[in-house]
Amino acid sequence: MSIRLYIGNLSKDVQREEFEALFAADQEGIVSIKLITDRKTGKCRGFGFVTVKTDEIADTFVEKYTGQSLQDSELKVEKALPRAKEGDNDGAEANGGGRGKQNRKSGGTVVASTDNGPVKPDPRWAQELEKLKEMLAAQTTAS
């Protein structure tokens, strides 16, 4: 069974060839290498993935490459979290809680919610929200 590894903390200037060359010494254990780039600019988004053949090779990669320097950035290497399936309601838990699942259509983070009655505003912004509501009410009555 192959294991995906997340390679993070990459410089925006890293090129695909340079990223692949970093792992050239361990090519026999690698299934695939993918650098994630921005669609518009073509520049690295700061991370990539390496898929290796076994869990033992994955552990070796994590130990070997974590903290290694590439263009003055120390690499962060860890086993990648499994992808959540489309329509998965508990995407936040499936992705480890700390990382939210990206909604491809809106670009926002999906937040798991339960229906516990009316939604209350974030207390940090409650006063500002009330002011805005009052201003909006004043505008609509004046019109």
N, C-alpha and C positions, 0 to 999 in steps of 0.2 A: 504494500500500500504506500503510495507516495505522500509526502508531507510538504505542505507549503510553508515557506519561511518568509516573514515580513522583514525587509531590510529598510530601516528608516534613518532619518537624520542625514539624508543625502543633500549635497549642494544642488542648487537650481541649474548649475552649469555642467553637471555630469552628463556625458554622452553615453548612448547605448553601448558602443564599443568599449569604452572605458569601464563601464559597469560589468560587462561580460568578462573582460580581461582580468578583473579582480578575482574571479572564481576559476580561472583557467587551470590552476594547479589541482583542483578537485573535480575536474570535468567528468570523470567516470561515475561519480555518484549523483550527478545532476540530471534531472529530467528536462527542466526548462528554466529559462531566465527571462524575466520581464521587467523592464524599467517603465514606470508609469509616467506619462508625459501629458502636458496640457494640450488639448486639441487645437486651441487657437495659436499658441506661441510655439509649440513643439518642445518647450523646455521641460526639464524634469520637475515633477510635482513634489519631490522630496522623499520619495519612497519607491520601492520596487519589490518584486517577489522572486524567490528562487524555490523551485520545486525539486526535492531530492527523493531518492528511491526508498529509503527506510527511516524509521524513527531514530535508529542509532546514528546514522549519517547526519540527521537533523540536529541531534544533540551535539555532535562534533562541530558542525557548522556554527551553532550558537556560541560555543566556547571559543572557537578559533577566530571568528570574525567580529564578535562584539567588542567594541572599543578600538577596532582597527581604523586607521585614518585613510580617508579618501577625499582629496582636495580640501585638506584642513578641517574636515568634519569627522568626528568619531561616530562610527556606525553603530546602530542599534539593531540587533538581530534577535528575533523571537519567533516562536511558532505562530503562524497566522491563525486568526480566529476563523471558524467556518463561516461561509457565506450564509446569510439568512435567505430563505426562499421568498419569491415575490408573494405578497399577500400575507406574509407571516405577521400576525398581530403582535407577537411578543418579540419583535426584532431587537429591542434594547437588551433583553436578557440573553438572546441567542448570540449577541455580539459582545458579551462580557460586561454589559452595563456601562463601563466607562466610555466606550466608543458607541456613538449613536449610529444607526443604520442610515445611510444617505438615501433620500428619496430622489430618484433620478429625474422625475418630472419637475419638481419644484426646486430641487437643490437644497432643501432644508433637512433638518434632522427629524426623524420620526420619533415621537415620544409616545410610549405606551400609556394609555389612560384608562381609568375605570370610571363608570358613570355613577358618581356619588352626589348627584344633585347639581345645583348651579355652580358654575366655575367662578372661583374667586381670583381676583387679580393678585399678581405678585406683590407682597407687602412692601417691597422696596419702591414700587412705582404706584401704589394705591392712591396716594395724595395727588400725584401728577395726573393720574387718570381721572380722578374726580374733577380737577380743574378743567381738563380738556372737555369732559362731558358737559360741565356748566357753560363753557364758552360755546360749544356746539349748540346747546339748547338755546342760548341767548341769540345766536345767529339765525337759527331757524324760526324763532318767534318774531324777530325783527324783519324778516323777509316778507 
